[in-house]
Every structure is written in C-alpha cells, then in structure tokens.
Amino acid sequence: MKISLLLFSLFAFALPASAGVFTSIEDRTAKIEADTQGNNSYHAHLARMLADIALEEKGQHDLEAGKEFINMAEDHAAQAGGAK
C-alpha cells in the first residue's frame, strides 16, 4: 500500500515538470508568431525565422534539429519581449 501511494505521488509531481514536453513544434511556432506579431526588433525577426526553420526540419523528419531550433526561437522571442 505504501509503495503504491509513493509511486502515485511521484507520478503526480512528475506531470507538471514535464508539461512542456508534449507541446508540438507547430503549437510553439504559433505562440512565437503571436507573441512577436507587430514587433520589428532583431530578436523578433530572428525568433520567427528560427521557428520557420524548426517547422521545416520537422517536415524533413529531423525532430532533434527541430527541437533545437524551436528552443532557440523561444529564447529570442523572450529577448524580443514575448513571453517564453
């Protein structure tokens, strides 16, 4: 009984920690474009460009490269004033 309670509590606390893992590249790209819309700074342009590259890499079935590009895009969107 104690073991099952312990496993259940570990699982319950692990879900919020991995909440961003299941977000698709398309959803993250749409959020970046919405957050940087109307912003013409260098970082906003770079974020949108990197997000487009991430989509292209995903379309070529290179998910690791797509994830790296979308992470870089989110970093630049945050620097441009968009929420991360």
A tleap script that builds the chain and sets N, CA, C and O, in Angstrom:
source leaprc.protein.ff14SB
mol = sequence {
  NMET LYS ILE SER LEU LEU LEU PHE SER LEU
  PHE ALA PHE ALA LEU PRO ALA SER ALA GLY
  VAL PHE THR SER ILE GLU ASP ARG THR ALA
  LYS ILE GLU ALA ASP THR GLN GLY ASN ASN
  SER TYR HIE ALA HIE LEU ALA ARG MET LEU
  ALA ASP ILE ALA LEU GLU GLU LYS GLY GLN
  HIE ASP LEU GLU ALA GLY LYS GLU PHE ILE
  ASN MET ALA GLU ASP HIE ALA ALA GLN ALA
  GLY GLY ALA CLYS
}
set mol.1.N position { 0.825 -1.194 0.000 }
set mol.1.CA position { 0.000 0.000 0.000 }
set mol.1.C position { 0.870 1.259 0.000 }
set mol.1.O position { 0.606 2.213 -0.732 }
set mol.2.N position { 1.897 1.241 0.825 }
set mol.2.CA position { 2.768 2.412 0.905 }
set mol.2.C position { 3.526 2.618 -0.409 }
set mol.2.O position { 3.749 3.750 -0.839 }
set mol.3.N position { 3.909 1.526 -1.027 }
set mol.3.CA position { 4.653 1.638 -2.280 }
set mol.3.C position { 3.760 2.225 -3.369 }
set mol.3.O position { 4.197 3.083 -4.135 }
set mol.4.N position { 2.516 1.768 -3.439 }
set mol.4.CA position { 1.630 2.309 -4.464 }
set mol.4.C position { 1.324 3.782 -4.211 }
set mol.4.O position { 1.210 4.556 -5.162 }
set mol.5.N position { 1.191 4.177 -2.964 }
set mol.5.CA position { 0.972 5.583 -2.638 }
set mol.5.C position { 2.194 6.416 -3.014 }
set mol.5.O position { 2.060 7.520 -3.541 }
set mol.6.N position { 3.372 5.890 -2.745 }
set mol.6.CA position { 4.606 6.584 -3.099 }
set mol.6.C position { 4.725 6.732 -4.619 }
set mol.6.O position { 5.066 7.808 -5.109 }
set mol.7.N position { 4.449 5.661 -5.365 }
set mol.7.CA position { 4.523 5.727 -6.825 }
set mol.7.C position { 3.495 6.691 -7.393 }
set mol.7.O position { 3.789 7.430 -8.333 }
set mol.8.N position { 2.308 6.689 -6.839 }
set mol.8.CA position { 1.273 7.610 -7.302 }
set mol.8.C position { 1.679 9.064 -7.050 }
set mol.8.O position { 1.479 9.920 -7.911 }
set mol.9.N position { 2.241 9.341 -5.888 }
set mol.9.CA position { 2.641 10.718 -5.596 }
set mol.9.C position { 3.817 11.155 -6.474 }
set mol.9.O position { 3.872 12.311 -6.894 }
set mol.10.N position { 4.747 10.258 -6.754 }
set mol.10.CA position { 5.849 10.595 -7.656 }
set mol.10.C position { 5.327 10.898 -9.060 }
set mol.10.O position { 5.788 11.835 -9.713 }
set mol.11.N position { 4.375 10.107 -9.511 }
set mol.11.CA position { 3.781 10.342 -10.827 }
set mol.11.C position { 3.032 11.672 -10.851 }
set mol.11.O position { 3.106 12.406 -11.836 }
set mol.12.N position { 2.323 11.982 -9.794 }
set mol.12.CA position { 1.545 13.226 -9.732 }
set mol.12.C position { 2.452 14.451 -9.772 }
set mol.12.O position { 2.096 15.459 -10.383 }
set mol.13.N position { 3.615 14.381 -9.133 }
set mol.13.CA position { 4.535 15.514 -9.142 }
set mol.13.C position { 5.368 15.574 -10.413 }
set mol.13.O position { 5.904 16.630 -10.748 }
set mol.14.N position { 5.485 14.468 -11.118 }
set mol.14.CA position { 6.271 14.448 -12.349 }
set mol.14.C position { 5.498 15.065 -13.514 }
set mol.14.O position { 6.116 15.584 -14.443 }
set mol.15.N position { 4.183 15.024 -13.491 }
set mol.15.CA position { 3.395 15.576 -14.597 }
set mol.15.C position { 3.618 17.067 -14.816 }
set mol.15.O position { 3.846 17.464 -15.958 }
set mol.16.N position { 3.565 17.920 -13.789 }
set mol.16.CA position { 3.802 19.345 -14.055 }
set mol.16.C position { 5.227 19.632 -14.524 }
set mol.16.O position { 5.447 20.597 -15.256 }
set mol.17.N position { 6.179 18.827 -14.124 }
set mol.17.CA position { 7.562 19.058 -14.532 }
set mol.17.C position { 7.760 18.796 -16.012 }
set mol.17.O position { 8.638 19.393 -16.635 }
set mol.18.N position { 6.956 17.912 -16.582 }
set mol.18.CA position { 7.106 17.591 -17.997 }
set mol.18.C position { 5.970 18.158 -18.837 }
set mol.18.O position { 5.682 17.640 -19.915 }
set mol.19.N position { 5.334 19.198 -18.366 }
set mol.19.CA position { 4.160 19.749 -19.064 }
set mol.19.C position { 4.519 20.284 -20.438 }
set mol.19.O position { 3.722 20.132 -21.364 }
set mol.20.N position { 5.667 20.898 -20.616 }
set mol.20.CA position { 6.042 21.468 -21.903 }
set mol.20.C position { 6.582 20.462 -22.895 }
set mol.20.O position { 6.799 20.798 -24.059 }
set mol.21.N position { 6.801 19.233 -22.458 }
set mol.21.CA position { 7.395 18.225 -23.329 }
set mol.21.C position { 6.438 17.812 -24.439 }
set mol.21.O position { 6.878 17.499 -25.545 }
set mol.22.N position { 5.147 17.807 -24.165 }
set mol.22.CA position { 4.177 17.295 -25.116 }
set mol.22.C position { 3.611 18.368 -26.044 }
set mol.22.O position { 2.693 18.085 -26.815 }
set mol.23.N position { 4.128 19.575 -25.989 }
set mol.23.CA position { 3.682 20.646 -26.866 }
set mol.23.C position { 4.364 20.476 -28.217 }
set mol.23.O position { 5.582 20.310 -28.287 }
set mol.24.N position { 3.579 20.519 -29.284 }
set mol.24.CA position { 4.143 20.281 -30.614 }
set mol.24.C position { 4.912 21.509 -31.109 }
set mol.24.O position { 4.738 22.622 -30.612 }
set mol.25.N position { 5.749 21.271 -32.082 }
set mol.25.CA position { 6.528 22.352 -32.683 }
set mol.25.C position { 5.596 23.348 -33.366 }
set mol.25.O position { 5.854 24.552 -33.354 }
set mol.26.N position { 4.515 22.847 -33.962 }
set mol.26.CA position { 3.563 23.745 -34.624 }
set mol.26.C position { 2.906 24.682 -33.620 }
set mol.26.O position { 2.745 25.872 -33.891 }
set mol.27.N position { 2.526 24.148 -32.456 }
set mol.27.CA position { 1.908 24.982 -31.420 }
set mol.27.C position { 2.890 26.019 -30.890 }
set mol.27.O position { 2.526 27.173 -30.668 }
set mol.28.N position { 4.132 25.603 -30.690 }
set mol.28.CA position { 5.139 26.522 -30.182 }
set mol.28.C position { 5.452 27.611 -31.208 }
set mol.28.O position { 5.684 28.764 -30.845 }
set mol.29.N position { 5.459 27.236 -32.506 }
set mol.29.CA position { 5.686 28.219 -33.563 }
set mol.29.C position { 4.549 29.233 -33.606 }
set mol.29.O position { 4.785 30.433 -33.749 }
set mol.30.N position { 3.323 28.752 -33.481 }
set mol.30.CA position { 2.172 29.657 -33.497 }
set mol.30.C position { 2.227 30.622 -32.316 }
set mol.30.O position { 1.879 31.795 -32.456 }
set mol.31.N position { 2.660 30.139 -31.164 }
set mol.31.CA position { 2.770 31.006 -29.979 }
set mol.31.C position { 3.855 32.061 -30.185 }
set mol.31.O position { 3.674 33.220 -29.812 }
set mol.32.N position { 4.978 31.664 -30.774 }
set mol.32.CA position { 6.052 32.622 -31.043 }
set mol.32.C position { 5.577 33.689 -32.015 }
set mol.32.O position { 5.830 34.876 -31.807 }
set mol.33.N position { 4.898 33.283 -33.061 }
set mol.33.CA position { 4.413 34.252 -34.048 }
set mol.33.C position { 3.378 35.187 -33.433 }
set mol.33.O position { 3.353 36.376 -33.749 }
set mol.34.N position { 2.527 34.660 -32.561 }
set mol.34.CA position { 1.531 35.515 -31.901 }
set mol.34.C position { 2.198 36.475 -30.927 }
set mol.34.O position { 1.805 37.637 -30.833 }
set mol.35.N position { 3.210 35.994 -30.197 }
set mol.35.CA position { 3.884 36.836 -29.207 }
set mol.35.C position { 4.721 37.936 -29.847 }
set mol.35.O position { 4.871 39.015 -29.273 }
set mol.36.N position { 5.266 37.671 -31.030 }
set mol.36.CA position { 6.159 38.650 -31.661 }
set mol.36.C position { 5.479 39.426 -32.788 }
set mol.36.O position { 6.133 40.190 -33.498 }
set mol.37.N position { 4.176 39.234 -32.953 }
set mol.37.CA position { 3.444 39.941 -34.014 }
set mol.37.C position { 3.503 41.446 -33.760 }
set mol.37.O position { 3.210 41.914 -32.660 }
set mol.38.N position { 3.874 42.173 -34.761 }
set mol.38.CA position { 3.976 43.624 -34.647 }
set mol.38.C position { 5.292 44.107 -34.077 }
set mol.38.O position { 5.550 45.311 -34.049 }
set mol.39.N position { 6.116 43.203 -33.631 }
set mol.39.CA position { 7.429 43.556 -33.090 }
set mol.39.C position { 8.439 43.432 -34.223 }
set mol.39.O position { 8.581 42.363 -34.816 }
set mol.40.N position { 9.132 44.510 -34.522 }
set mol.40.CA position { 10.084 44.503 -35.630 }
set mol.40.C position { 11.529 44.543 -35.171 }
set mol.40.O position { 12.409 44.969 -35.919 }
set mol.41.N position { 11.776 44.106 -33.957 }
set mol.41.CA position { 13.153 44.098 -33.462 }
set mol.41.C position { 13.933 42.939 -34.083 }
set mol.41.O position { 13.360 42.025 -34.676 }
set mol.42.N position { 15.231 43.003 -33.931 }
set mol.42.CA position { 16.113 41.957 -34.448 }
set mol.42.C position { 15.743 40.600 -33.874 }
set mol.42.O position { 15.652 39.619 -34.612 }
set mol.43.N position { 15.528 40.533 -32.559 }
set mol.43.CA position { 15.247 39.269 -31.902 }
set mol.43.C position { 13.889 38.705 -32.331 }
set mol.43.O position { 13.734 37.487 -32.427 }
set mol.44.N position { 12.918 39.562 -32.586 }
set mol.44.CA position { 11.612 39.084 -33.032 }
set mol.44.C position { 11.710 38.480 -34.436 }
set mol.44.O position { 11.131 37.427 -34.703 }
set mol.45.N position { 12.436 39.143 -35.323 }
set mol.45.CA position { 12.622 38.604 -36.669 }
set mol.45.C position { 13.376 37.281 -36.617 }
set mol.45.O position { 13.018 36.327 -37.307 }
set mol.46.N position { 14.419 37.229 -35.797 }
set mol.46.CA position { 15.206 36.007 -35.680 }
set mol.46.C position { 14.370 34.882 -35.074 }
set mol.46.O position { 14.491 33.732 -35.494 }
set mol.47.N position { 13.531 35.193 -34.103 }
set mol.47.CA position { 12.671 34.172 -33.496 }
set mol.47.C position { 11.713 33.587 -34.524 }
set mol.47.O position { 11.530 32.371 -34.583 }
set mol.48.N position { 11.103 34.444 -35.329 }
set mol.48.CA position { 10.182 33.945 -36.353 }
set mol.48.C position { 10.922 33.116 -37.401 }
set mol.48.O position { 10.404 32.100 -37.866 }
set mol.49.N position { 12.112 33.536 -37.771 }
set mol.49.CA position { 12.894 32.804 -38.754 }
set mol.49.C position { 13.302 31.428 -38.212 }
set mol.49.O position { 13.208 30.425 -38.919 }
set mol.50.N position { 13.749 31.390 -36.969 }
set mol.50.CA position { 14.147 30.120 -36.363 }
set mol.50.C position { 12.945 29.187 -36.192 }
set mol.50.O position { 13.079 27.971 -36.332 }
set mol.51.N position { 11.788 29.745 -35.893 }
set mol.51.CA position { 10.582 28.923 -35.772 }
set mol.51.C position { 10.212 28.313 -37.121 }
set mol.51.O position { 9.804 27.153 -37.189 }
set mol.52.N position { 10.352 29.087 -38.191 }
set mol.52.CA position { 10.080 28.547 -39.528 }
set mol.52.C position { 11.067 27.437 -39.885 }
set mol.52.O position { 10.689 26.443 -40.504 }
set mol.53.N position { 12.319 27.605 -39.500 }
set mol.53.CA position { 13.323 26.569 -39.756 }
set mol.53.C position { 12.985 25.312 -38.963 }
set mol.53.O position { 13.164 24.199 -39.459 }
set mol.54.N position { 12.498 25.480 -37.737 }
set mol.54.CA position { 12.116 24.327 -36.920 }
set mol.54.C position { 10.995 23.539 -37.588 }
set mol.54.O position { 11.011 22.308 -37.594 }
set mol.55.N position { 10.024 24.251 -38.150 }
set mol.55.CA position { 8.947 23.561 -38.866 }
set mol.55.C position { 9.475 22.819 -40.088 }
set mol.55.O position { 9.048 21.702 -40.381 }
set mol.56.N position { 10.399 23.443 -40.787 }
set mol.56.CA position { 10.979 22.810 -41.969 }
set mol.56.C position { 11.760 21.553 -41.588 }
set mol.56.O position { 11.673 20.534 -42.273 }
set mol.57.N position { 12.523 21.626 -40.497 }
set mol.57.CA position { 13.282 20.465 -40.040 }
set mol.57.C position { 12.346 19.337 -39.610 }
set mol.57.O position { 12.619 18.164 -39.863 }
set mol.58.N position { 11.244 19.701 -38.959 }
set mol.58.CA position { 10.275 18.680 -38.565 }
set mol.58.C position { 9.657 18.046 -39.799 }
set mol.58.O position { 9.416 16.839 -39.823 }
set mol.59.N position { 9.401 18.843 -40.816 }
set mol.59.CA position { 8.864 18.317 -42.061 }
set mol.59.C position { 9.816 17.361 -42.758 }
set mol.59.O position { 9.388 16.500 -43.526 }
set mol.60.N position { 11.112 17.513 -42.489 }
set mol.60.CA position { 12.116 16.613 -43.043 }
set mol.60.C position { 12.433 15.467 -42.080 }
set mol.60.O position { 13.403 14.734 -42.273 }
set mol.61.N position { 11.606 15.320 -41.042 }
set mol.61.CA position { 11.695 14.230 -40.063 }
set mol.61.C position { 12.959 14.276 -39.214 }
set mol.61.O position { 13.434 13.236 -38.758 }
set mol.62.N position { 13.500 15.451 -38.999 }
set mol.62.CA position { 14.639 15.621 -38.100 }
set mol.62.C position { 14.121 16.328 -36.848 }
set mol.62.O position { 14.234 17.547 -36.724 }
set mol.63.N position { 13.559 15.561 -35.934 }
set mol.63.CA position { 12.906 16.132 -34.755 }
set mol.63.C position { 13.893 16.774 -33.793 }
set mol.63.O position { 13.580 17.791 -33.175 }
set mol.64.N position { 15.072 16.199 -33.661 }
set mol.64.CA position { 16.059 16.781 -32.738 }
set mol.64.C position { 16.481 18.177 -33.196 }
set mol.64.O position { 16.576 19.096 -32.383 }
set mol.65.N position { 16.732 18.332 -34.487 }
set mol.65.CA position { 17.094 19.651 -35.008 }
set mol.65.C position { 15.918 20.610 -34.861 }
set mol.65.O position { 16.108 21.779 -34.524 }
set mol.66.N position { 14.710 20.126 -35.112 }
set mol.66.CA position { 13.525 20.959 -34.947 }
set mol.66.C position { 13.366 21.452 -33.525 }
set mol.66.O position { 13.020 22.613 -33.302 }
set mol.67.N position { 13.615 20.581 -32.562 }
set mol.67.CA position { 13.515 20.970 -31.150 }
set mol.67.C position { 14.570 22.011 -30.783 }
set mol.67.O position { 14.293 22.951 -30.039 }
set mol.68.N position { 15.766 21.836 -31.306 }
set mol.68.CA position { 16.829 22.802 -31.018 }
set mol.68.C position { 16.487 24.169 -31.606 }
set mol.68.O position { 16.667 25.193 -30.947 }
set mol.69.N position { 16.000 24.186 -32.833 }
set mol.69.CA position { 15.645 25.459 -33.463 }
set mol.69.C position { 14.477 26.129 -32.749 }
set mol.69.O position { 14.478 27.350 -32.593 }
set mol.70.N position { 13.486 25.366 -32.315 }
set mol.70.CA position { 12.349 25.978 -31.635 }
set mol.70.C position { 12.768 26.488 -30.257 }
set mol.70.O position { 12.239 27.495 -29.785 }
set mol.71.N position { 13.713 25.805 -29.609 }
set mol.71.CA position { 14.232 26.310 -28.329 }
set mol.71.C position { 14.964 27.636 -28.524 }
set mol.71.O position { 14.800 28.565 -27.734 }
set mol.72.N position { 15.772 27.717 -29.582 }
set mol.72.CA position { 16.464 28.971 -29.871 }
set mol.72.C position { 15.462 30.071 -30.216 }
set mol.72.O position { 15.636 31.223 -29.819 }
set mol.73.N position { 14.412 29.711 -30.955 }
set mol.73.CA position { 13.382 30.687 -31.320 }
set mol.73.C position { 12.688 31.217 -30.075 }
set mol.73.O position { 12.427 32.416 -29.979 }
set mol.74.N position { 12.385 30.345 -29.121 }
set mol.74.CA position { 11.737 30.786 -27.888 }
set mol.74.C position { 12.651 31.692 -27.068 }
set mol.74.O position { 12.186 32.645 -26.442 }
set mol.75.N position { 13.939 31.400 -27.070 }
set mol.75.CA position { 14.884 32.267 -26.364 }
set mol.75.C position { 14.912 33.663 -26.979 }
set mol.75.O position { 14.905 34.661 -26.258 }
set mol.76.N position { 14.944 33.735 -28.294 }
set mol.76.CA position { 14.968 35.039 -28.953 }
set mol.76.C position { 13.629 35.762 -28.840 }
set mol.76.O position { 13.589 36.991 -28.781 }
set mol.77.N position { 12.542 35.009 -28.810 }
set mol.77.CA position { 11.234 35.643 -28.602 }
set mol.77.C position { 11.167 36.250 -27.209 }
set mol.77.O position { 10.590 37.322 -27.026 }
set mol.78.N position { 11.746 35.579 -26.235 }
set mol.78.CA position { 11.784 36.119 -24.882 }
set mol.78.C position { 12.623 37.390 -24.828 }
set mol.78.O position { 12.275 38.340 -24.127 }
set mol.79.N position { 13.733 37.405 -25.572 }
set mol.79.CA position { 14.574 38.602 -25.622 }
set mol.79.C position { 13.885 39.749 -26.345 }
set mol.79.O position { 14.164 40.919 -26.084 }
set mol.80.N position { 12.980 39.400 -27.260 }
set mol.80.CA position { 12.250 40.425 -28.005 }
set mol.80.C position { 11.078 40.983 -27.206 }
set mol.80.O position { 10.451 41.959 -27.617 }
set mol.81.N position { 10.785 40.369 -26.071 }
set mol.81.CA position { 9.689 40.850 -25.240 }
set mol.81.C position { 8.501 39.937 -25.230 }
set mol.81.O position { 7.523 40.203 -24.530 }
set mol.82.N position { 8.556 38.842 -26.003 }
set mol.82.CA position { 7.473 37.862 -25.984 }
set mol.82.C position { 7.616 36.948 -24.800 }
set mol.82.O position { 8.727 36.726 -24.319 }
set mol.83.N position { 6.519 36.413 -24.321 }
set mol.83.CA position { 6.574 35.503 -23.176 }
set mol.83.C position { 7.160 34.167 -23.586 }
set mol.83.O position { 6.911 33.672 -24.685 }
set mol.84.N position { 7.938 33.594 -22.690 }
set mol.84.CA position { 8.544 32.297 -23.001 }
set mol.84.C position { 7.710 31.203 -22.427 }
set mol.84.O position { 8.045 30.028 -22.577 }
savepdb mol mol.pdb
quit
